[in-house]
Amino acid sequence: MPHSQFCSRMGWGLMFAFAAQAAQACEAPSPAVIDIDANTYYSDAHHSVVDPVLKARNEAATRPINDFLNTVARGASAYQAKQEVTEAECVLSWLDNWAGQNAMLGKMTTTQSYYTRKWALASMALSYARVQPRATTVQRQHIENWFRTLADATIKYSEQQKGARNNHYYWEGLAVTATGAVTGEARYLSWGRKVFNYAMDQIRSDGTLPLELNRAGKALQYHIFSAEALVMTASILDLQSTQLDRLVKFTLDGIDNPAPIEQMTGFKQEVPKSEPGWKLVYARHTSQVQGAIPAKTWEARLGGDLNLPNPLEHLQHRPSGT
């Protein structure tokens, strides 16, 4: 065989091999979850003591959703970091697949099911923001219409609730705000701002949230969880708030020294091993936080790698390392 013909065949062979490898790089989307049958797992009045059996049951029920969110967030973060088009295409194909099946719009069996869905919407919208420029017109229509339907369902459920508006309300606000940011719908941004303003009114002068203080040994954890949603919402809406600054300071101080919050609650607190990754989001949007990068910088509910500024964030400062 002539050398040129051999090289030509080898070239085509390599091209086909690379094409096959690229095609295999994106696995088929996981089966869409239509109904959500989650369950609560606390056994005390403060919702602070976990029942391990109920916790395991809830984790099993929500694992397909959480696995989907992690896959999407990892692919979206990888695309933003490396600009590899195949990563974005894979994320978009997964989101488009679930959108086409109206995922998570079936039967919600419990309040925990609704909680699971709003966390999922926040995660997907923030991950989608990283790859949105690569979406085709058809993909944008499918995915964003699905997000709108999920946001409308979130608002409907939230407005029907007559109980306490705690961290769950703040996460509903983030989910709807992120949807508004990726779809350009002002009504979602307006609703998110309403939730944010409500939350700011709840913060006391010492930076505490009364409803989260009522969580006994998990009071610090739920201040962290509340701040997570509110910090990202503030960045998306480009809002600065002295009330939020107080909440962040109280929360981060509590991680360094939980004694004050333990005195307030009368319960020993569960303290994380490192500062939360949302500190990076807060630092990029304000000049209030300095210091080392948190050890944990991955959070699927916030769209993946928090070292990478989400396209929805409004950056005022870019600390070293981001």
C-alpha positions in Angstrom: 0.0 0.0 0.0 1.5 3.4 -0.9 2.6 5.4 2.1 0.3 8.3 1.3 -2.8 6.0 1.1 -1.8 4.3 4.3 -1.5 7.7 6.1 -4.8 8.8 4.6 -6.6 5.7 5.9 -4.9 6.1 9.3 -6.1 9.8 9.4 -9.6 8.8 8.7 -9.4 6.1 11.2 -8.3 8.5 13.9 -11.0 10.9 13.0 -13.6 8.2 13.3 -12.1 7.1 16.6 -12.2 10.6 18.0 -15.7 11.1 16.8 -16.8 7.9 18.5 -15.0 8.8 21.7 -16.8 12.2 21.7 -20.1 10.6 21.1 -19.5 8.2 24.0 -18.4 11.0 26.3 -21.9 12.1 26.9 -24.0 9.3 28.3 -27.7 9.0 27.7 -29.7 11.2 30.1 -30.9 9.5 33.2 -34.6 8.6 33.3 -36.7 11.7 34.0 -38.3 12.0 37.4 -41.9 13.0 37.0 -43.4 12.5 40.5 -41.5 13.3 43.6 -42.2 11.2 46.7 -39.8 12.7 49.2 -40.3 12.7 53.0 -39.3 14.7 56.0 -36.8 13.1 58.4 -36.8 15.1 61.6 -38.3 13.6 64.8 -38.6 16.5 67.1 -40.6 19.8 67.3 -37.5 21.9 66.5 -36.9 19.9 63.3 -33.3 19.3 64.5 -33.1 15.6 65.3 -32.6 13.4 62.3 -34.4 10.0 62.2 -31.8 7.8 60.3 -34.4 5.5 58.8 -36.5 8.4 57.4 -33.3 10.2 56.3 -32.2 7.1 54.3 -35.6 6.8 52.8 -35.6 10.4 51.6 -32.1 10.1 50.2 -33.2 7.0 48.2 -36.3 8.8 46.9 -34.4 11.9 45.8 -31.2 10.3 44.6 -32.2 10.2 40.9 -32.8 14.0 41.0 -29.7 14.8 42.9 -27.6 12.6 40.6 -29.0 14.4 37.7 -28.3 17.8 39.2 -24.7 16.8 40.0 -24.1 15.6 36.5 -25.5 18.8 35.0 -23.6 21.0 37.4 -20.3 19.2 36.8 -20.7 19.4 33.0 -21.7 23.1 33.1 -18.7 24.0 35.4 -16.3 22.0 33.2 -17.5 23.9 30.1 -17.1 27.2 31.8 -13.6 26.3 33.0 -12.3 24.7 29.8 -14.7 26.0 27.1 -15.1 22.4 25.7 -18.2 22.5 23.5 -18.9 18.8 24.0 -19.4 19.5 27.8 -22.0 22.2 27.1 -23.8 20.1 24.5 -24.0 17.2 26.9 -25.5 19.4 29.7 -28.0 20.9 27.2 -29.1 17.5 25.9 -29.8 16.3 29.4 -31.8 19.4 30.3 -33.6 19.3 27.0 -34.5 15.6 27.6 -36.1 16.2 31.0 -37.8 19.4 29.7 -39.4 17.3 27.0 -40.9 14.9 29.6 -42.1 17.7 31.9 -39.9 16.3 34.7 -40.8 17.1 38.3 -44.2 18.4 37.3 -46.2 15.3 38.3 -47.5 14.3 41.8 -45.9 16.0 44.8 -46.7 13.7 47.7 -45.4 15.8 50.6 -44.1 19.3 51.5 -40.6 17.8 51.2 -41.4 17.0 47.6 -42.0 20.7 46.9 -38.8 21.5 48.7 -36.9 19.1 46.6 -38.3 20.6 43.4 -37.4 24.2 44.2 -33.9 23.2 45.1 -33.7 21.4 41.8 -34.9 24.5 39.9 -32.3 26.7 41.6 -29.6 24.3 40.7 -30.6 23.8 37.1 -31.1 27.5 36.3 -27.7 28.3 37.8 -26.0 25.5 35.9 -27.8 26.4 32.7 -26.5 29.9 32.9 -23.0 28.6 32.4 -23.9 26.9 29.1 -26.8 29.0 27.9 -24.7 30.6 25.1 -24.2 27.2 23.5 -27.9 26.3 23.4 -29.7 26.1 20.1 -32.9 28.1 19.6 -35.0 25.0 20.0 -33.1 23.9 23.2 -33.5 27.4 24.7 -37.2 27.3 24.0 -37.7 23.8 25.5 -35.5 24.3 28.6 -36.6 27.9 29.4 -40.3 27.1 29.0 -39.8 24.2 31.3 -38.1 26.4 33.8 -41.0 28.9 33.6 -43.5 26.2 34.3 -41.4 25.0 37.3 -41.1 28.6 38.5 -44.8 29.2 38.2 -45.5 26.0 40.2 -43.0 27.2 42.8 -44.7 30.5 43.2 -48.1 28.9 43.3 -47.1 26.6 46.1 -45.3 29.3 48.0 -48.2 31.7 47.9 -50.6 29.1 49.1 -48.6 28.4 52.2 -49.8 30.1 55.4 -47.1 28.9 57.7 -43.8 30.4 58.7 -41.6 31.7 55.9 -38.2 30.5 56.7 -35.2 29.3 54.8 -37.5 27.4 52.4 -39.0 30.7 51.3 -35.6 32.1 50.6 -34.7 29.2 48.4 -37.9 29.6 46.5 -36.9 33.1 46.0 -33.5 32.1 44.6 -35.0 29.4 42.3 -37.5 32.0 40.8 -34.8 34.7 40.6 -32.4 32.5 38.7 -35.2 31.5 36.4 -35.9 35.2 35.8 -32.3 35.9 35.1 -31.9 33.1 32.4 -35.3 33.7 30.8 -35.2 37.5 31.0 -38.7 37.5 32.6 -39.1 40.6 34.8 -42.0 39.1 36.8 -39.8 36.4 38.2 -37.1 38.8 39.1 -39.7 41.0 40.8 -41.0 38.1 42.8 -37.5 37.1 43.8 -36.9 40.6 45.0 -40.0 40.5 47.1 -38.8 37.4 48.8 -35.4 38.9 49.4 -36.9 42.1 50.9 -39.0 40.0 53.2 -36.0 38.0 54.4 -34.0 41.2 55.1 -36.9 42.4 57.3 -36.6 39.3 59.4 -32.9 39.8 60.2 -32.4 41.2 63.7 -29.8 43.9 64.5 -27.5 41.1 65.8 -27.7 39.3 62.4 -29.9 36.5 63.5 -33.0 35.0 61.9 -35.6 34.2 64.6 -37.1 31.2 62.8 -33.7 29.7 62.2 -32.7 30.2 65.9 -35.6 28.0 66.7 -33.8 25.0 65.1 -32.1 24.0 68.3 -28.8 22.3 67.6 -29.1 23.0 63.9 -29.6 26.8 64.3 -26.2 27.6 63.0 -26.6 25.2 60.1 -29.8 26.8 59.1 -28.3 30.3 59.2 -25.7 29.0 56.9 -28.3 27.5 54.6 -30.4 30.7 54.6 -27.5 32.9 53.9 -26.5 30.6 51.0 -29.7 31.4 49.1 -29.8 35.0 50.0 -26.2 35.8 49.1 -26.7 34.3 45.6 -30.0 36.1 45.2 -28.4 39.4 46.1 -25.7 38.9 43.6 -28.1 38.0 40.8 -30.3 41.0 41.6 -27.3 43.2 42.1 -28.5 44.3 45.6 -26.4 45.4 48.5 -27.9 45.1 52.0 -26.6 46.0 55.4 -29.0 43.4 56.8 -27.5 40.7 54.7 -24.0 41.9 55.8 -25.2 41.4 59.4 -26.5 37.9 58.7 -23.3 36.9 56.9 -21.1 38.2 59.7 -23.1 36.5 62.4 -23.0 33.2 60.5 -19.3 33.2 59.7 -18.5 34.3 63.3 -20.7 31.5 64.5 -18.6 29.0 62.6 -15.4 30.3 64.1 -16.9 30.5 67.6 -20.3 28.9 68.2 -20.5 29.8 71.8 -22.8 32.9 71.4 -25.4 31.0 69.3 -25.2 28.1 71.7 -26.0 30.5 74.5 -28.9 32.0 72.5 -30.4 28.6 71.7 -29.4 26.5 74.7 -28.1 23.8 72.4 -24.7 22.7 71.3 -24.4 23.5 67.6 -23.3 21.4 64.6 -20.4 23.3 63.2 -19.0 22.7 59.7 -15.4 21.9 59.3 -14.8 24.8 57.0 -16.4 28.1 55.9 -19.1 27.7 53.3 -18.4 28.1 49.6 -21.0 30.8 49.2 -18.5 33.1 50.9 -16.8 33.4 47.5 -20.1 34.6 45.9 -20.5 37.1 48.7 -16.9 38.3 48.4 -17.2 38.8 44.6 -20.3 41.0 45.1 -19.1 43.0 48.1 -15.9 44.0 49.9 -17.1 42.6 53.3 -15.3 39.2 53.4 -11.6 38.7 53.1 -9.3 35.7 53.9 -8.7 32.3 52.6 -10.7 30.4 50.0 -13.2 28.0 51.8 -12.3 24.3 51.6 -15.6 23.3 50.2 -16.2 25.2 47.0 -18.6 22.7 45.2 -22.3 23.0 45.6 -24.7 21.6 43.0 -27.6 23.6 44.3 -25.6 26.8 43.5 -24.7 25.5 40.0 -21.4 23.7 40.7 -17.9 25.1 41.1 -18.1 28.2 43.2 -14.6 29.2 42.3 -16.0 30.0 38.9 -18.2 33.2 39.0 -21.6 32.3 37.7 -22.6 34.4 34.7 -25.6 35.6 36.6 -23.5 37.1 39.4 -22.8 40.8 39.5 -19.2 41.2 40.3 -17.9 44.2 42.2 -14.7 42.6 43.4 -12.7 39.6 42.2 -10.7 38.2 45.1 -7.5 36.4 44.4 -8.1 32.7 43.5 -11.4 33.3 41.6 
